[in-house]
Amino acid sequence: MNTTYQMGDWILPSGNFNPDDLWQLALVGLSLLIFSRIFKSETGSAGSGPLSWIKLNLGFLTTWLITLVCFFILTSTEHSASYVRFFTILGGLWIAIGLLTSFIKDPFWARSVAMVGYLITGSYAMAQLNGLGENLQDFHIEVGTLSISAWGIITGLIAFGITMWLSLGLTRLLEARIETVPRLSASLRVLIVKIIRIVFIFVATMIALSSMGVDLSSLTVLGGAIGLGLGFGLQKVVSNFVSGIILLLDNSIKPGDVIEIDGTYGWINNLRARYASVITRDGTEHLIPNEDLITQRVINWSFTDELVRMRVPVGVSYNADPHQCIQLMLDAATGHERVLADPKPVCLLKEFGDNSINLELRFWLSDPANGVGSVKSQVLLKVWDLFKAHNIEIPFPQRDLHIRSSDVEFVKRDMPNPD
C-alpha cells in the first residue's frame, strides 16, 4: 500500500497548486507548439511495422524527447518538475502502446490490444488525478461575479469534447438513415439534419457549462448580450441562417435544382447554414448567400418539373418557301437525341420582317442540368446544313445606294504641278 502510494505520488504532481507551477505547463505547451510547426500532421497509415509507426508519429516522439530532457535537467538542478514528469510518463505510455501494436500484423488484435492499453492507462490516470483535481480546484479564474476553477474548465472542455464527438457520430448515423427514407424530399432531409445538429451542439454546450460549475440561470443576461451583438454585428449572418431555414421549409429551392440568379446558371450542389453552393457548367462553384436567394429574382428551371422549352429564332429569305423551311427546321429538332418527342417540336412563322421571313422553332428538354446552350447550338448547326442542302438563303441586312441623274455641275480641280 505504501509502495503504491509512493509510486503514484512520484508519477503525479503532489502538493498544492500555485501560479508558480504554470511555467511547467507552459513548457509542455511550448514543446507541442514547436513540433506542430516543424512536423506537419499526417493522415492515414504509413505502413506496417515499428519503423512506419515511428515515421508517422515523429513529431510527437520529438516533443516527448524534449519534455524528457527538460525533466532530467530540472531534477538535476533540484527544481520541482512534477507536472513535466506527469506528462512525460503519460506520453511514454502512449508511445509504448503504439510500438507494441505496431508489431501485431492482424488489425483486429492490434486494435484490441491498443484499446485495452488505453483503458488501463486512462483508468489509472483518472484514479490518480483526484489529487491533481484538488490542486486545480484551488486555482480560480474570476470573470466579474463568475468564478470558475481551473479543474472545472478542464472537466468542462473534456465533457464538451466527448459530447460533441458523440453528437457528430449520432448525426452522421441519423443522416445516413434519413437519406434512405424515400418519402422525405431533399430539402426536408437537409432541414432535419440541421435541426438535429443544432440541438446536439446546444446540449453539448449546456453540459460543458454545467460541468464547469456555471449557473445556467445566469445565462439570461448573457443571452441578452448575445442578442444585442447579433442585432448589430452579426445581422447578415443571422439573416442568411434564417433565410436558409425558410428556403428549406417552403421547398422553393432544394439540392439538385437548376437555377439562374444574377447571370449565374447552374445546379445546387448543397445548402449550408449561410450559403448555397451552385456549380455552373464550366465547373465553377459559386457560394451564394441564402439571403440573396430570398430577396433577388431567381429562375428555378426545375421547380415544378424539369421540362424546359427552348426558343430558336431563324430568318429566311423572301425567295424561300416558308412551308419547306418550317419542315426542315422540325427535322433538325426531331433528329436531336435530347429533344423530347412529347411535347413535340413546333415551328411558327412569327412575322414578315424588313429583311427576312422570321420563323421560330420551339422544342422541349427534360434535362436542363446537362446544359441548354449546347442543344441550341447543335440544332442551329443542323438547320444550317439542311438550308445549305436545299439552297435556302439566310438573309442579312443590306443597303442599296441609288444615284439619280441631276443638274449638278462637276468642276475639275486643278492639281498643282509637283515639279
FITORLUM-234155 format. One record per residue (C-alpha): residue number from 1; z, y, x. Coordinates in nm, 3 decimals, m for minus. Example, Ala and Ser with C-alpha at 12.3 -4.5 7.8 and 13.67 -1.06 7.14 Angstrom:
nr = 1&pz = 0.780&py = m0.450&px = 1.230 $
nr = 2&pz = 0.714&py = m0.106&px = 1.367 $
***
This chain:
nr = 1&pz = 0.000&py = 0.000&px = 0.000 $
nr = 2&pz = 0.093&py = 0.238&px = 0.278 $
nr = 3&pz = m0.221&py = 0.145&px = 0.475 $
nr = 4&pz = m0.442&py = 0.208&px = 0.172 $
nr = 5&pz = m0.280&py = 0.544&px = 0.116 $
nr = 6&pz = m0.326&py = 0.646&px = 0.480 $
nr = 7&pz = m0.692&py = 0.542&px = 0.474 $
nr = 8&pz = m0.751&py = 0.735&px = 0.151 $
nr = 9&pz = m0.570&py = 1.033&px = 0.299 $
nr = 10&pz = m0.797&py = 1.017&px = 0.607 $
nr = 11&pz = m1.118&py = 0.983&px = 0.407 $
nr = 12&pz = m1.040&py = 1.260&px = 0.159 $
nr = 13&pz = m0.905&py = 1.614&px = 0.211 $
nr = 14&pz = m0.531&py = 1.645&px = 0.190 $
nr = 15&pz = m0.306&py = 1.937&px = 0.125 $
nr = 16&pz = m0.358&py = 2.240&px = m0.096 $
nr = 17&pz = m0.697&py = 2.405&px = m0.113 $
nr = 18&pz = m0.716&py = 2.758&px = 0.019 $
nr = 19&pz = m1.003&py = 3.004&px = 0.071 $
nr = 20&pz = m0.999&py = 2.939&px = 0.446 $
nr = 21&pz = m1.137&py = 2.590&px = 0.379 $
nr = 22&pz = m1.453&py = 2.736&px = 0.224 $
nr = 23&pz = m1.618&py = 2.760&px = 0.566 $
nr = 24&pz = m1.625&py = 2.380&px = 0.585 $
nr = 25&pz = m1.815&py = 2.360&px = 0.256 $
nr = 26&pz = m2.043&py = 2.638&px = 0.379 $
nr = 27&pz = m2.112&py = 2.435&px = 0.693 $
nr = 28&pz = m2.225&py = 2.136&px = 0.486 $
nr = 29&pz = m2.439&py = 2.360&px = 0.266 $
nr = 30&pz = m2.596&py = 2.524&px = 0.571 $
nr = 31&pz = m2.690&py = 2.182&px = 0.708 $
nr = 32&pz = m2.859&py = 2.094&px = 0.380 $
nr = 33&pz = m3.047&py = 2.424&px = 0.383 $
nr = 34&pz = m3.169&py = 2.370&px = 0.740 $
nr = 35&pz = m3.302&py = 2.021&px = 0.675 $
nr = 36&pz = m3.470&py = 2.131&px = 0.350 $
nr = 37&pz = m3.659&py = 2.395&px = 0.546 $
nr = 38&pz = m3.761&py = 2.160&px = 0.825 $
nr = 39&pz = m3.840&py = 1.846&px = 0.628 $
nr = 40&pz = m4.037&py = 1.856&px = 0.307 $
nr = 41&pz = m3.924&py = 1.625&px = 0.032 $
nr = 42&pz = m4.145&py = 1.324&px = m0.020 $
nr = 43&pz = m4.213&py = 1.128&px = m0.334 $
nr = 44&pz = m4.297&py = 0.767&px = m0.363 $
nr = 45&pz = m4.229&py = 0.490&px = m0.119 $
nr = 46&pz = m4.340&py = 0.498&px = 0.240 $
nr = 47&pz = m4.350&py = 0.121&px = 0.256 $
nr = 48&pz = m4.102&py = m0.163&px = 0.301 $
nr = 49&pz = m3.853&py = m0.221&px = 0.579 $
nr = 50&pz = m3.587&py = m0.014&px = 0.755 $
nr = 51&pz = m3.837&py = 0.190&px = 0.960 $
nr = 52&pz = m4.015&py = 0.305&px = 0.647 $
nr = 53&pz = m3.683&py = 0.392&px = 0.485 $
nr = 54&pz = m3.582&py = 0.598&px = 0.790 $
nr = 55&pz = m3.915&py = 0.787&px = 0.782 $
nr = 56&pz = m3.876&py = 0.857&px = 0.412 $
nr = 57&pz = m3.518&py = 0.987&px = 0.448 $
nr = 58&pz = m3.548&py = 1.152&px = 0.788 $
nr = 59&pz = m3.433&py = 1.487&px = 0.652 $
nr = 60&pz = m3.110&py = 1.351&px = 0.508 $
nr = 61&pz = m3.040&py = 1.149&px = 0.822 $
nr = 62&pz = m3.079&py = 1.466&px = 1.030 $
nr = 63&pz = m2.835&py = 1.651&px = 0.806 $
nr = 64&pz = m2.584&py = 1.368&px = 0.825 $
nr = 65&pz = m2.604&py = 1.357&px = 1.205 $
nr = 66&pz = m2.550&py = 1.734&px = 1.225 $
nr = 67&pz = m2.246&py = 1.704&px = 0.997 $
nr = 68&pz = m2.113&py = 1.412&px = 1.202 $
nr = 69&pz = m2.145&py = 1.609&px = 1.527 $
nr = 70&pz = m1.967&py = 1.905&px = 1.367 $
nr = 71&pz = m1.687&py = 1.674&px = 1.255 $
nr = 72&pz = m1.628&py = 1.539&px = 1.606 $
nr = 73&pz = m1.642&py = 1.889&px = 1.755 $
nr = 74&pz = m1.386&py = 2.018&px = 1.505 $
nr = 75&pz = m1.150&py = 1.724&px = 1.553 $
nr = 76&pz = m1.172&py = 1.750&px = 1.932 $
nr = 77&pz = m1.069&py = 2.116&px = 1.913 $
nr = 78&pz = m0.779&py = 2.032&px = 1.678 $
nr = 79&pz = m0.934&py = 2.215&px = 1.382 $
nr = 80&pz = m0.895&py = 2.097&px = 1.025 $
nr = 81&pz = m1.213&py = 1.920&px = 0.914 $
nr = 82&pz = m1.100&py = 1.731&px = 0.606 $
nr = 83&pz = m1.389&py = 1.839&px = 0.382 $
nr = 84&pz = m1.652&py = 1.784&px = 0.651 $
nr = 85&pz = m1.501&py = 1.438&px = 0.704 $
nr = 86&pz = m1.522&py = 1.364&px = 0.330 $
nr = 87&pz = m1.894&py = 1.450&px = 0.300 $
nr = 88&pz = m1.971&py = 1.272&px = 0.628 $
nr = 89&pz = m1.821&py = 0.946&px = 0.504 $
nr = 90&pz = m1.997&py = 0.969&px = 0.167 $
nr = 91&pz = m2.327&py = 1.030&px = 0.343 $
nr = 92&pz = m2.264&py = 0.737&px = 0.574 $
nr = 93&pz = m2.202&py = 0.508&px = 0.277 $
nr = 94&pz = m2.527&py = 0.619&px = 0.118 $
nr = 95&pz = m2.717&py = 0.553&px = 0.442 $
nr = 96&pz = m2.556&py = 0.209&px = 0.473 $
nr = 97&pz = m2.665&py = 0.115&px = 0.121 $
nr = 98&pz = m3.019&py = 0.238&px = 0.186 $
nr = 99&pz = m3.055&py = 0.048&px = 0.511 $
nr = 100&pz = m2.910&py = m0.268&px = 0.359 $
nr = 101&pz = m3.150&py = m0.266&px = 0.065 $
nr = 102&pz = m3.447&py = m0.192&px = 0.295 $
nr = 103&pz = m3.408&py = m0.541&px = 0.445 $
nr = 104&pz = m3.440&py = m0.702&px = 0.100 $
nr = 105&pz = m3.804&py = m0.770&px = 0.014 $
nr = 106&pz = m3.759&py = m0.853&px = m0.354 $
nr = 107&pz = m3.746&py = m0.526&px = m0.558 $
nr = 108&pz = m3.516&py = m0.672&px = m0.824 $
nr = 109&pz = m3.249&py = m0.783&px = m0.578 $
nr = 110&pz = m3.285&py = m0.462&px = m0.377 $
nr = 111&pz = m3.219&py = m0.250&px = m0.686 $
nr = 112&pz = m2.933&py = m0.478&px = m0.789 $
nr = 113&pz = m2.760&py = m0.453&px = m0.450 $
nr = 114&pz = m2.812&py = m0.076&px = m0.446 $
nr = 115&pz = m2.666&py = m0.043&px = m0.796 $
nr = 116&pz = m2.358&py = m0.244&px = m0.702 $
nr = 117&pz = m2.312&py = m0.041&px = m0.384 $
nr = 118&pz = m2.342&py = 0.290&px = m0.568 $
nr = 119&pz = m2.097&py = 0.178&px = m0.836 $
nr = 120&pz = m1.840&py = 0.068&px = m0.579 $
nr = 121&pz = m1.880&py = 0.387&px = m0.376 $
nr = 122&pz = m1.870&py = 0.607&px = m0.684 $
nr = 123&pz = m1.565&py = 0.433&px = m0.828 $
nr = 124&pz = m1.375&py = 0.459&px = m0.500 $
nr = 125&pz = m1.471&py = 0.824&px = m0.457 $
nr = 126&pz = m1.373&py = 0.914&px = m0.814 $
nr = 127&pz = m1.041&py = 0.733&px = m0.771 $
nr = 128&pz = m0.967&py = 0.931&px = m0.456 $
nr = 129&pz = m1.094&py = 1.261&px = m0.598 $
nr = 130&pz = m0.779&py = 1.308&px = m0.803 $
nr = 131&pz = m0.615&py = 1.475&px = m0.507 $
nr = 132&pz = m0.920&py = 1.688&px = m0.442 $
nr = 133&pz = m0.930&py = 1.785&px = m0.807 $
nr = 134&pz = m0.570&py = 1.902&px = m0.792 $
nr = 135&pz = m0.653&py = 2.113&px = m0.488 $
nr = 136&pz = m0.959&py = 2.268&px = m0.652 $
nr = 137&pz = m0.763&py = 2.337&px = m0.969 $
nr = 138&pz = m0.560&py = 2.592&px = m0.773 $
nr = 139&pz = m0.872&py = 2.790&px = m0.681 $
nr = 140&pz = m0.975&py = 3.006&px = m0.979 $
nr = 141&pz = m1.270&py = 3.234&px = m1.042 $
nr = 142&pz = m1.194&py = 3.517&px = m1.284 $
nr = 143&pz = m1.465&py = 3.693&px = m1.484 $
nr = 144&pz = m1.298&py = 3.956&px = m1.700 $
nr = 145&pz = m1.042&py = 3.775&px = m1.912 $
nr = 146&pz = m1.204&py = 3.439&px = m1.843 $
nr = 147&pz = m1.053&py = 3.226&px = m1.565 $
nr = 148&pz = m1.235&py = 2.911&px = m1.450 $
nr = 149&pz = m1.115&py = 2.680&px = m1.177 $
nr = 150&pz = m1.347&py = 2.550&px = m0.908 $
nr = 151&pz = m1.284&py = 2.196&px = m1.027 $
nr = 152&pz = m1.379&py = 2.300&px = m1.381 $
nr = 153&pz = m1.709&py = 2.438&px = m1.256 $
nr = 154&pz = m1.783&py = 2.115&px = m1.069 $
nr = 155&pz = m1.699&py = 1.894&px = m1.367 $
nr = 156&pz = m1.899&py = 2.122&px = m1.596 $
nr = 157&pz = m2.207&py = 2.103&px = m1.375 $
nr = 158&pz = m2.174&py = 1.726&px = m1.349 $
nr = 159&pz = m2.138&py = 1.696&px = m1.726 $
nr = 160&pz = m2.437&py = 1.925&px = m1.779 $
nr = 161&pz = m2.650&py = 1.727&px = m1.535 $
nr = 162&pz = m2.560&py = 1.390&px = m1.688 $
nr = 163&pz = m2.610&py = 1.517&px = m2.042 $
nr = 164&pz = m2.943&py = 1.678&px = m1.957 $
nr = 165&pz = m3.060&py = 1.360&px = m1.785 $
nr = 166&pz = m2.971&py = 1.154&px = m2.089 $
nr = 167&pz = m3.122&py = 1.415&px = m2.321 $
nr = 168&pz = m3.455&py = 1.423&px = m2.140 $
nr = 169&pz = m3.466&py = 1.044&px = m2.135 $
nr = 170&pz = m3.396&py = 1.023&px = m2.507 $
nr = 171&pz = m3.651&py = 1.298&px = m2.573 $
nr = 172&pz = m3.921&py = 1.104&px = m2.389 $
nr = 173&pz = m3.835&py = 0.788&px = m2.581 $
nr = 174&pz = m3.840&py = 0.969&px = m2.915 $
nr = 175&pz = m4.163&py = 1.148&px = m2.822 $
nr = 176&pz = m4.331&py = 0.816&px = m2.745 $
nr = 177&pz = m4.202&py = 0.681&px = m3.075 $
nr = 178&pz = m4.318&py = 0.986&px = m3.271 $
nr = 179&pz = m4.668&py = 0.963&px = m3.121 $
nr = 180&pz = m4.708&py = 0.620&px = m3.283 $
nr = 181&pz = m4.639&py = 0.748&px = m3.636 $
nr = 182&pz = m4.982&py = 0.797&px = m3.798 $
nr = 183&pz = m4.851&py = 0.996&px = m4.096 $
nr = 184&pz = m4.745&py = 1.288&px = m3.876 $
nr = 185&pz = m5.000&py = 1.549&px = m3.777 $
nr = 186&pz = m5.039&py = 1.661&px = m3.417 $
nr = 187&pz = m4.869&py = 1.996&px = m3.481 $
nr = 188&pz = m4.577&py = 1.832&px = m3.662 $
nr = 189&pz = m4.524&py = 1.593&px = m3.370 $
nr = 190&pz = m4.506&py = 1.885&px = m3.127 $
nr = 191&pz = m4.265&py = 2.071&px = m3.356 $
nr = 192&pz = m4.030&py = 1.773&px = m3.391 $
nr = 193&pz = m4.023&py = 1.718&px = m3.014 $
nr = 194&pz = m3.946&py = 2.087&px = m2.954 $
nr = 195&pz = m3.660&py = 2.085&px = m3.205 $
nr = 196&pz = m3.512&py = 1.769&px = m3.052 $
nr = 197&pz = m3.533&py = 1.918&px = m2.701 $
nr = 198&pz = m3.366&py = 2.243&px = m2.812 $
nr = 199&pz = m3.084&py = 2.054&px = m2.985 $
nr = 200&pz = m3.021&py = 1.837&px = m2.679 $
nr = 201&pz = m3.016&py = 2.138&px = m2.445 $
nr = 202&pz = m2.771&py = 2.316&px = m2.676 $
nr = 203&pz = m2.544&py = 2.010&px = m2.689 $
nr = 204&pz = m2.558&py = 1.973&px = m2.309 $
nr = 205&pz = m2.466&py = 2.339&px = m2.263 $
nr = 206&pz = m2.173&py = 2.314&px = m2.505 $
nr = 207&pz = m2.042&py = 2.001&px = m2.332 $
nr = 208&pz = m2.066&py = 2.171&px = m1.992 $
nr = 209&pz = m1.882&py = 2.482&px = m2.112 $
nr = 210&pz = m1.615&py = 2.270&px = m2.276 $
nr = 211&pz = m1.570&py = 2.073&px = m1.951 $
nr = 212&pz = m1.520&py = 2.399&px = m1.763 $
nr = 213&pz = m1.239&py = 2.492&px = m1.999 $
nr = 214&pz = m1.426&py = 2.778&px = m2.164 $
nr = 215&pz = m1.305&py = 2.865&px = m2.513 $
nr = 216&pz = m1.616&py = 2.822&px = m2.729 $
nr = 217&pz = m1.480&py = 3.060&px = m2.992 $
nr = 218&pz = m1.505&py = 3.340&px = m2.737 $
nr = 219&pz = m1.880&py = 3.291&px = m2.716 $
nr = 220&pz = m1.932&py = 3.511&px = m3.023 $
nr = 221&pz = m1.911&py = 3.820&px = m2.803 $
nr = 222&pz = m2.146&py = 3.656&px = m2.554 $
nr = 223&pz = m2.384&py = 3.572&px = m2.837 $
nr = 224&pz = m2.389&py = 3.937&px = m2.943 $
nr = 225&pz = m2.467&py = 4.046&px = m2.587 $
nr = 226&pz = m2.744&py = 3.789&px = m2.563 $
nr = 227&pz = m2.888&py = 3.909&px = m2.894 $
nr = 228&pz = m2.886&py = 4.266&px = m2.767 $
nr = 229&pz = m3.061&py = 4.157&px = m2.449 $
nr = 230&pz = m3.322&py = 3.970&px = m2.650 $
nr = 231&pz = m3.386&py = 4.278&px = m2.859 $
nr = 232&pz = m3.470&py = 4.486&px = m2.554 $
nr = 233&pz = m3.575&py = 4.284&px = m2.252 $
nr = 234&pz = m3.689&py = 3.952&px = m2.397 $
nr = 235&pz = m3.866&py = 4.075&px = m2.708 $
nr = 236&pz = m4.205&py = 3.938&px = m2.604 $
nr = 237&pz = m4.060&py = 3.603&px = m2.501 $
nr = 238&pz = m3.880&py = 3.558&px = m2.833 $
nr = 239&pz = m4.188&py = 3.679&px = m3.022 $
nr = 240&pz = m4.405&py = 3.418&px = m2.851 $
nr = 241&pz = m4.148&py = 3.146&px = m2.917 $
nr = 242&pz = m4.119&py = 3.233&px = m3.287 $
nr = 243&pz = m4.498&py = 3.259&px = m3.313 $
nr = 244&pz = m4.530&py = 2.911&px = m3.166 $
nr = 245&pz = m4.290&py = 2.774&px = m3.429 $
nr = 246&pz = m4.490&py = 2.948&px = m3.706 $
nr = 247&pz = m4.817&py = 2.804&px = m3.576 $
nr = 248&pz = m4.671&py = 2.455&px = m3.583 $
nr = 249&pz = m4.520&py = 2.498&px = m3.929 $
nr = 250&pz = m4.830&py = 2.633&px = m4.107 $
nr = 251&pz = m5.056&py = 2.386&px = m3.920 $
nr = 252&pz = m5.320&py = 2.657&px = m3.868 $
nr = 253&pz = m5.369&py = 2.566&px = m3.501 $
nr = 254&pz = m5.288&py = 2.229&px = m3.350 $
nr = 255&pz = m5.370&py = 2.037&px = m3.032 $
nr = 256&pz = m5.732&py = 1.927&px = m3.031 $
nr = 257&pz = m5.864&py = 2.217&px = m3.241 $
nr = 258&pz = m6.171&py = 2.403&px = m3.121 $
nr = 259&pz = m6.103&py = 2.777&px = m3.139 $
nr = 260&pz = m6.256&py = 3.105&px = m3.032 $
nr = 261&pz = m6.041&py = 3.411&px = m2.962 $
nr = 262&pz = m6.140&py = 3.733&px = m2.790 $
nr = 263&pz = m6.455&py = 3.578&px = m2.645 $
nr = 264&pz = m6.276&py = 3.263&px = m2.522 $
nr = 265&pz = m6.420&py = 2.942&px = m2.666 $
nr = 266&pz = m6.255&py = 2.606&px = m2.606 $
nr = 267&pz = m6.024&py = 2.341&px = m2.740 $
nr = 268&pz = m5.645&py = 2.350&px = m2.750 $
nr = 269&pz = m5.503&py = 2.114&px = m2.491 $
nr = 270&pz = m5.133&py = 2.180&px = m2.551 $
nr = 271&pz = m4.896&py = 2.403&px = m2.745 $
nr = 272&pz = m4.596&py = 2.527&px = m2.547 $
nr = 273&pz = m4.296&py = 2.734&px = m2.646 $
nr = 274&pz = m4.453&py = 3.052&px = m2.506 $
nr = 275&pz = m4.828&py = 2.993&px = m2.491 $
nr = 276&pz = m5.118&py = 2.772&px = m2.594 $
nr = 277&pz = m5.334&py = 2.601&px = m2.333 $
nr = 278&pz = m5.706&py = 2.638&px = m2.413 $
nr = 279&pz = m5.966&py = 2.461&px = m2.198 $
nr = 280&pz = m6.317&py = 2.605&px = m2.202 $
nr = 281&pz = m6.645&py = 2.424&px = m2.148 $
nr = 282&pz = m6.653&py = 2.521&px = m1.780 $
nr = 283&pz = m6.314&py = 2.355&px = m1.720 $
nr = 284&pz = m6.114&py = 2.679&px = m1.701 $
nr = 285&pz = m5.772&py = 2.658&px = m1.864 $
nr = 286&pz = m5.658&py = 2.977&px = m2.040 $
nr = 287&pz = m5.291&py = 3.032&px = m2.124 $
nr = 288&pz = m5.298&py = 3.239&px = m2.443 $
nr = 289&pz = m4.965&py = 3.380&px = m2.569 $
nr = 290&pz = m4.867&py = 3.246&px = m2.910 $
nr = 291&pz = m4.828&py = 3.599&px = m3.042 $
nr = 292&pz = m5.199&py = 3.666&px = m2.985 $
nr = 293&pz = m5.287&py = 3.363&px = m3.196 $
nr = 294&pz = m5.085&py = 3.519&px = m3.481 $
nr = 295&pz = m5.186&py = 3.884&px = m3.457 $
nr = 296&pz = m5.551&py = 3.857&px = m3.348 $
nr = 297&pz = m5.854&py = 3.718&px = m3.527 $
nr = 298&pz = m5.900&py = 3.351&px = m3.437 $
nr = 299&pz = m6.203&py = 3.138&px = m3.524 $
nr = 300&pz = m6.094&py = 2.778&px = m3.575 $
nr = 301&pz = m6.408&py = 2.565&px = m3.569 $
nr = 302&pz = m6.216&py = 2.255&px = m3.679 $
nr = 303&pz = m5.955&py = 2.392&px = m3.920 $
nr = 304&pz = m6.066&py = 2.204&px = m4.236 $
nr = 305&pz = m6.314&py = 1.970&px = m4.070 $
nr = 306&pz = m6.522&py = 1.960&px = m3.754 $
nr = 307&pz = m6.857&py = 2.029&px = m3.922 $
nr = 308&pz = m7.030&py = 2.334&px = m3.775 $
nr = 309&pz = m7.361&py = 2.484&px = m3.890 $
nr = 310&pz = m7.591&py = 2.629&px = m3.628 $
nr = 311&pz = m7.848&py = 2.904&px = m3.693 $
nr = 312&pz = m8.158&py = 2.925&px = m3.471 $
nr = 313&pz = m8.392&py = 3.219&px = m3.544 $
nr = 314&pz = m8.757&py = 3.185&px = m3.434 $
nr = 315&pz = m9.051&py = 3.425&px = m3.481 $
nr = 316&pz = m9.415&py = 3.308&px = m3.507 $
nr = 317&pz = m9.746&py = 3.489&px = m3.504 $
nr = 318&pz = m9.916&py = 3.602&px = m3.825 $
nr = 319&pz = m10.210&py = 3.384&px = m3.723 $
nr = 320&pz = m9.994&py = 3.071&px = m3.757 $
nr = 321&pz = m9.940&py = 2.865&px = m4.070 $
nr = 322&pz = m9.573&py = 2.908&px = m4.173 $
nr = 323&pz = m9.571&py = 2.570&px = m4.354 $
nr = 324&pz = m9.673&py = 2.392&px = m4.035 $
nr = 325&pz = m9.423&py = 2.593&px = m3.829 $
nr = 326&pz = m9.137&py = 2.502&px = m4.064 $
nr = 327&pz = m9.222&py = 2.133&px = m4.043 $
nr = 328&pz = m9.241&py = 2.140&px = m3.663 $
nr = 329&pz = m8.903&py = 2.312&px = m3.640 $
nr = 330&pz = m8.748&py = 2.050&px = m3.869 $
nr = 331&pz = m8.895&py = 1.777&px = m3.648 $
nr = 332&pz = m8.737&py = 1.942&px = m3.342 $
nr = 333&pz = m8.392&py = 1.941&px = m3.508 $
nr = 334&pz = m8.401&py = 1.590&px = m3.654 $
nr = 335&pz = m8.507&py = 1.447&px = m3.320 $
nr = 336&pz = m8.180&py = 1.553&px = m3.152 $
nr = 337&pz = m7.907&py = 1.289&px = m3.137 $
nr = 338&pz = m7.618&py = 1.526&px = m3.213 $
nr = 339&pz = m7.778&py = 1.691&px = m3.517 $
nr = 340&pz = m7.649&py = 1.538&px = m3.840 $
nr = 341&pz = m7.889&py = 1.383&px = m4.089 $
nr = 342&pz = m7.648&py = 1.463&px = m4.374 $
nr = 343&pz = m7.632&py = 1.754&px = m4.443 $
nr = 344&pz = m7.997&py = 1.753&px = m4.342 $
nr = 345&pz = m8.155&py = 2.038&px = m4.141 $
nr = 346&pz = m8.336&py = 2.313&px = m4.330 $
nr = 347&pz = m8.576&py = 2.585&px = m4.218 $
nr = 348&pz = m8.617&py = 2.909&px = m4.412 $
nr = 349&pz = m8.868&py = 3.190&px = m4.399 $
nr = 350&pz = m8.644&py = 3.492&px = m4.363 $
nr = 351&pz = m8.885&py = 3.786&px = m4.363 $
nr = 352&pz = m9.219&py = 3.926&px = m4.258 $
nr = 353&pz = m9.126&py = 4.137&px = m3.961 $
nr = 354&pz = m9.313&py = 4.410&px = m3.777 $
nr = 355&pz = m9.449&py = 4.174&px = m3.515 $
nr = 356&pz = m9.381&py = 3.821&px = m3.642 $
nr = 357&pz = m9.301&py = 3.591&px = m3.930 $
nr = 358&pz = m8.927&py = 3.536&px = m3.891 $
nr = 359&pz = m8.803&py = 3.182&px = m3.953 $
nr = 360&pz = m8.450&py = 3.041&px = m3.927 $
nr = 361&pz = m8.362&py = 2.680&px = m3.852 $
nr = 362&pz = m8.022&py = 2.559&px = m3.974 $
nr = 363&pz = m7.859&py = 2.229&px = m3.881 $
nr = 364&pz = m7.510&py = 2.077&px = m3.867 $
nr = 365&pz = m7.295&py = 1.935&px = m3.585 $
nr = 366&pz = m6.984&py = 1.719&px = m3.612 $
nr = 367&pz = m6.856&py = 1.754&px = m3.255 $
nr = 368&pz = m6.826&py = 2.123&px = m3.160 $
nr = 369&pz = m6.574&py = 2.031&px = m2.890 $
nr = 370&pz = m6.863&py = 1.889&px = m2.688 $
nr = 371&pz = m7.037&py = 2.227&px = m2.688 $
nr = 372&pz = m7.277&py = 2.401&px = m2.925 $
nr = 373&pz = m7.481&py = 2.610&px = m2.683 $
nr = 374&pz = m7.639&py = 2.306&px = m2.519 $
nr = 375&pz = m7.762&py = 2.172&px = m2.854 $
nr = 376&pz = m7.918&py = 2.506&px = m2.946 $
nr = 377&pz = m8.090&py = 2.525&px = m2.608 $
nr = 378&pz = m8.233&py = 2.173&px = m2.636 $
nr = 379&pz = m8.359&py = 2.233&px = m2.991 $
nr = 380&pz = m8.530&py = 2.557&px = m2.884 $
nr = 381&pz = m8.700&py = 2.378&px = m2.594 $
nr = 382&pz = m8.826&py = 2.113&px = m2.837 $
nr = 383&pz = m8.959&py = 2.386&px = m3.068 $
nr = 384&pz = m9.139&py = 2.545&px = m2.773 $
nr = 385&pz = m9.302&py = 2.215&px = m2.677 $
nr = 386&pz = m9.419&py = 2.148&px = m3.033 $
nr = 387&pz = m9.554&py = 2.500&px = m3.077 $
nr = 388&pz = m9.741&py = 2.475&px = m2.748 $
nr = 389&pz = m9.890&py = 2.140&px = m2.852 $
nr = 390&pz = m10.020&py = 2.292&px = m3.179 $
nr = 391&pz = m10.134&py = 2.625&px = m3.028 $
nr = 392&pz = m9.878&py = 2.828&px = m3.221 $
nr = 393&pz = m9.800&py = 3.162&px = m3.062 $
nr = 394&pz = m9.455&py = 3.315&px = m3.041 $
nr = 395&pz = m9.531&py = 3.688&px = m3.050 $
nr = 396&pz = m9.363&py = 3.971&px = m2.867 $
nr = 397&pz = m9.372&py = 4.347&px = m2.937 $
nr = 398&pz = m9.698&py = 4.514&px = m2.827 $
nr = 399&pz = m9.814&py = 4.875&px = m2.825 $
nr = 400&pz = m10.182&py = 4.969&px = m2.857 $
nr = 401&pz = m10.288&py = 5.316&px = m2.736 $
nr = 402&pz = m10.597&py = 5.462&px = m2.911 $
nr = 403&pz = m10.759&py = 5.776&px = m2.761 $
nr = 404&pz = m10.967&py = 5.969&px = m3.014 $
nr = 405&pz = m11.258&py = 6.200&px = m2.917 $
nr = 406&pz = m11.172&py = 6.571&px = m2.917 $
nr = 407&pz = m11.299&py = 6.910&px = m2.804 $
nr = 408&pz = m11.062&py = 6.923&px = m2.513 $
nr = 409&pz = m11.239&py = 7.060&px = m2.206 $
nr = 410&pz = m11.167&py = 6.876&px = m1.886 $
nr = 411&pz = m11.152&py = 7.109&px = m1.584 $
nr = 412&pz = m11.225&py = 6.966&px = m1.246 $
nr = 413&pz = m10.967&py = 7.068&px = m0.992 $
nr = 414&pz = m11.094&py = 7.169&px = m0.655 $
nr = 415&pz = m10.907&py = 6.994&px = m0.385 $
nr = 416&pz = m10.868&py = 7.179&px = m0.052 $
nr = 417&pz = m11.066&py = 7.053&px = 0.240 $
nr = 418&pz = m10.830&py = 6.863&px = 0.467 $
nr = 419&pz = m11.032&py = 6.979&px = 0.766 $
***
